[in-house]
C-alpha cells in the first residue's frame, strides 16, 4: 500500500505482526481471523496518516512439518513451497490483506540471523548443554508440563490443545536460562499492565510465571529439519526459538540497522491464545537476554468455534474462507468476524448468524442507505449534490452523532483493539442517519416546489450524503472494496482525492463533500443473498 504524505521519514513505524503460520496444511477461518484483524488495525493506522509496517508469514521448520512432508512423499522444503505459493499467499491476496512483508523461516535472510542471535546468547553464557526427558506434543512443538496434560480413560496422557497422545522424548539439548528471567518478567508485567491482553490472558501468564520458570530447551537432536545450531551442527534450533525471531529478522536485525531502529519492536503481536506463553514469556525473556526492547503489546484472540469445537483441521471443522467469500463477498467476510466476535474472546460461527447479520446490517441498514441517497440526489437534483441550507436541530444531531462515532471508533479500533466496539459505533451512526431520513421524509418534502421546500430537501440530502462520505472513510480499513465504491458514487474521488488519503481523525469535520459533486447510483453494495447450493 502506498504511503500517505503525512508519514514521517525516520519515525518509528506502527509495527503489527500475526503469528507466522505453520504450513502443515492449508489456512482455515481461524488463521484468516487473526490476519484480517491485523489488516484492519494497520489500515486504520495508515488511515491516520501514520507510518505502518504489517508482517505475516509462515513457520516452516520442525518435526510436524517434516512428518507431514514425509507422509506426502516430498521433501520438507518442497512441501512448504507448495503450500505457501498455492494456498497461503493466494488467500491473503484474495482477502485483500495489505501486508508489507511475508517472511518464511526457510529464507536465508532469516536463518542466518537466527544463528547469529543464538550464538550471541551462547557467547553471553545464556545457553548451556544438558539433557531432557518429558512429554512432547508434536502438534504444539512443545515440551509439556504435567499441568498442561489431560488424561484419557485408559490413562494415556493427552495434549490439552490437540487432544492427542504426547510422546515421551529423551534427548541431549541446549538450554536457555529462562528460569533466571522470572523476576524480571514479573517486574515488567507490573510496570506494563497493558502488555498482555485480554486481562484473562494477563492473569494466566502472571500466575504461570509466579510458579517458577524452568530453563528452556532450545535445540533438538533427533531430527534435522531446522536451523543448525552454529557451534554444534548435530543439533537444530528449537522451532519456537526460530519462529519467534522472525519478528526481528524480518525488519533488519543484524542486517539493516536503520530499518530495525525505525520498526522494532512490534507495537502489537496478534496471536492465538494457545501460543500465549511463547509470546508473553519466552519472547520477552529472549529479548531481555539480548538487551533488545520488548514489544508494546501481546494481544491474544480467542478460538473460533464451530459446533462447540475449536476450528482446526484435526477435528474436521476447518472451513475454508473461500466457502464464505464466494457467497457473502470478501468485504462482508472481513466485517463479519470482527463484528460478531469480541476480539480476545472465544466466538461461535454459524452460517445462519452470518446471513442474518449480512441482511440486517449490511444490506438493509448500510447498503440500502447508500442506494436511497444516491437515487434521491439523482431524481431530485439530476445527480449534482445540492448545497445545504441552514442546518437545524436534526442536522446538528447528525453532526454530533458523527463526531461521537469517529471518536469512539478511533479509540476502540486504533488503541483498544476492540474491533467489535468500533464497528458498532460506526453502524450506530448509520442507523442514526437512516432514522434521520425516515423522520425527515425527503420524498414528501420534494413535493413542495417553493424555494423553502427545495432548500429543505437540499439540506436533507446533503446531510445524508456528507454522512456517507464519513462512513466511507471509517469503513475503508474494514471493507475497502465497498468503501471505494461508495466513495466514487458520492463523487468524492474527483472532489476530495483518494479515499486512502482521508485522515480518519478529521472525518467528522463537517462539510467536506462539496456542493456540485456528481453523485451516481452504482451497483448495490451488498446484493440480496441467494440460497447456498446444497450438496
URTAGI-V968932 format. One record per residue. RES is the residue in three letters. SS is DSSP state (h for helix, s for strand, l for the rest). Layout:
# URTAGI-V968932
RES,SS
RES,SS
This chain:
# URTAGI-V968932
UNK,l
UNK,l
UNK,l
UNK,l
UNK,l
UNK,l
UNK,l
UNK,l
UNK,l
UNK,l
UNK,l
UNK,l
UNK,l
UNK,s
UNK,s
UNK,s
UNK,s
UNK,s
UNK,s
UNK,s
UNK,s
UNK,s
UNK,l
UNK,l
UNK,l
UNK,l
UNK,l
UNK,l
UNK,h
UNK,h
UNK,h
UNK,h
UNK,h
UNK,h
UNK,h
UNK,h
UNK,h
UNK,h
UNK,h
UNK,h
UNK,h
UNK,h
UNK,h
UNK,h
UNK,h
UNK,h
UNK,h
UNK,l
UNK,l
UNK,l
UNK,l
UNK,s
UNK,s
UNK,s
UNK,s
UNK,s
UNK,s
UNK,s
UNK,s
UNK,l
UNK,l
UNK,l
UNK,h
UNK,h
UNK,h
UNK,h
UNK,h
UNK,h
UNK,h
UNK,h
UNK,h
UNK,l
UNK,l
UNK,l
UNK,l
UNK,h
UNK,h
UNK,h
UNK,h
UNK,h
UNK,h
UNK,h
UNK,h
UNK,h
UNK,h
UNK,h
UNK,h
UNK,h
UNK,h
UNK,h
UNK,h
UNK,h
UNK,h
UNK,h
UNK,l
UNK,l
UNK,l
UNK,l
UNK,l
UNK,l
UNK,s
UNK,s
UNK,s
UNK,s
UNK,l
UNK,l
UNK,l
UNK,h
UNK,h
UNK,h
UNK,h
UNK,h
UNK,h
UNK,h
UNK,h
UNK,h
UNK,h
UNK,h
UNK,h
UNK,h
UNK,h
UNK,h
UNK,h
UNK,l
UNK,l
UNK,l
UNK,s
UNK,s
UNK,s
UNK,s
UNK,s
UNK,s
UNK,s
UNK,s
UNK,s
UNK,s
UNK,s
UNK,l
UNK,l
UNK,l
UNK,l
UNK,s
UNK,s
UNK,l
UNK,l
UNK,h
UNK,h
UNK,h
UNK,s
UNK,s
UNK,s
UNK,l
UNK,l
UNK,l
UNK,l
UNK,l
UNK,s
UNK,s
UNK,s
UNK,l
UNK,l
UNK,l
UNK,l
UNK,l
UNK,s
UNK,l
UNK,s
UNK,s
UNK,s
UNK,s
UNK,s
UNK,s
UNK,s
UNK,s
UNK,s
UNK,s
UNK,l
UNK,h
UNK,h
UNK,h
UNK,h
UNK,h
UNK,h
UNK,h
UNK,h
UNK,h
UNK,h
UNK,h
UNK,h
UNK,h
UNK,h
UNK,l
UNK,l
UNK,l
UNK,l
UNK,s
UNK,s
UNK,l
UNK,h
UNK,h
UNK,h
UNK,h
UNK,h
UNK,h
UNK,h
UNK,h
UNK,h
UNK,h
UNK,h
UNK,h
UNK,l
UNK,l
UNK,l
UNK,l
UNK,l
UNK,s
UNK,s
UNK,l
UNK,s
UNK,s
UNK,l
UNK,l
UNK,l
UNK,l
UNK,l
UNK,l
UNK,l
UNK,s
UNK,s
UNK,l
UNK,l
UNK,s
UNK,s
UNK,s
UNK,s
UNK,s
UNK,s
UNK,l
UNK,h
UNK,h
UNK,h
UNK,h
UNK,h
UNK,h
UNK,l
UNK,h
UNK,h
UNK,h
UNK,h
UNK,l
UNK,l
UNK,l
UNK,l
UNK,l
UNK,l
UNK,l
UNK,h
UNK,h
UNK,h
UNK,h
UNK,h
UNK,h
UNK,h
UNK,l
UNK,l
UNK,l
UNK,l
UNK,s
UNK,s
UNK,s
UNK,s
UNK,s
UNK,h
UNK,h
UNK,h
UNK,h
UNK,h
UNK,h
UNK,h
UNK,h
UNK,h
UNK,h
UNK,h
UNK,h
UNK,h
UNK,h
UNK,h
UNK,h
UNK,h
UNK,h
UNK,l
UNK,l
UNK,l
UNK,l
UNK,l
UNK,l
UNK,l
UNK,s
UNK,s
UNK,s
UNK,s
UNK,l
UNK,l
UNK,s
UNK,s
UNK,s
UNK,l
UNK,l
UNK,s
UNK,s
UNK,l
UNK,l
UNK,l
UNK,l
UNK,l
UNK,l
UNK,l
UNK,l
UNK,l
UNK,l
UNK,h
UNK,h
UNK,h
UNK,h
UNK,h
UNK,h
UNK,h
UNK,h
UNK,l
UNK,h
UNK,h
UNK,h
UNK,h
UNK,h
UNK,h
UNK,h
UNK,h
UNK,h
UNK,h
UNK,h
UNK,l
UNK,l
UNK,l
UNK,l
UNK,l
UNK,l
UNK,s
UNK,s
UNK,l
UNK,l
UNK,h
UNK,h
UNK,h
UNK,h
UNK,h
UNK,h
UNK,h
UNK,h
UNK,h
UNK,h
UNK,h
UNK,h
UNK,h
UNK,h
UNK,h
UNK,h
UNK,h
UNK,h
UNK,h
UNK,h
UNK,h
UNK,h
UNK,h
UNK,h
UNK,h
UNK,h
UNK,h
UNK,h
UNK,h
UNK,h
UNK,h
UNK,l
UNK,l
UNK,s
UNK,l
UNK,l
UNK,l
UNK,l
UNK,l
UNK,l
UNK,l
UNK,l
UNK,h
UNK,h
UNK,h
UNK,h
UNK,h
UNK,h
UNK,h
UNK,h
UNK,h
UNK,h
UNK,h
UNK,h
UNK,h
UNK,h
UNK,h
UNK,h
UNK,h
UNK,h
UNK,h
UNK,h
UNK,h
UNK,h
UNK,h
UNK,l
UNK,l
UNK,l
UNK,h
UNK,h
UNK,h
UNK,h
UNK,h
UNK,h
UNK,h
UNK,h
UNK,h
UNK,h
UNK,h
UNK,h
UNK,h
UNK,h
UNK,h
UNK,h
UNK,h
UNK,h
UNK,h
UNK,h
UNK,h
UNK,h
UNK,l
UNK,h
UNK,h
UNK,h
UNK,h
UNK,l
UNK,l
UNK,l
UNK,l
UNK,l
UNK,h
UNK,h
UNK,h
UNK,h
UNK,h
UNK,h
UNK,h
UNK,h
UNK,h
UNK,h
UNK,h
UNK,h
UNK,h
UNK,h
UNK,h
UNK,h
UNK,h
UNK,h
UNK,h
UNK,h
UNK,h
UNK,h
UNK,h
UNK,h
UNK,h
UNK,l
UNK,l
UNK,l
UNK,l
UNK,h
UNK,h
UNK,h
UNK,h
UNK,h
UNK,h
UNK,h
UNK,h
UNK,h
UNK,h
UNK,l
UNK,l
UNK,h
UNK,h
UNK,h
UNK,h
UNK,h
UNK,l
UNK,l
UNK,h
UNK,h
UNK,h
UNK,l
UNK,l
UNK,h
UNK,h
UNK,h
UNK,l
UNK,l
UNK,l
UNK,l
UNK,l
UNK,l
UNK,l
UNK,l
UNK,l
UNK,l
UNK,l
UNK,s
UNK,l
UNK,l
UNK,l
UNK,l
UNK,l
UNK,l
UNK,l
UNK,l
UNK,l
UNK,l
UNK,l
UNK,l
UNK,l
UNK,l
UNK,l
UNK,l
UNK,l
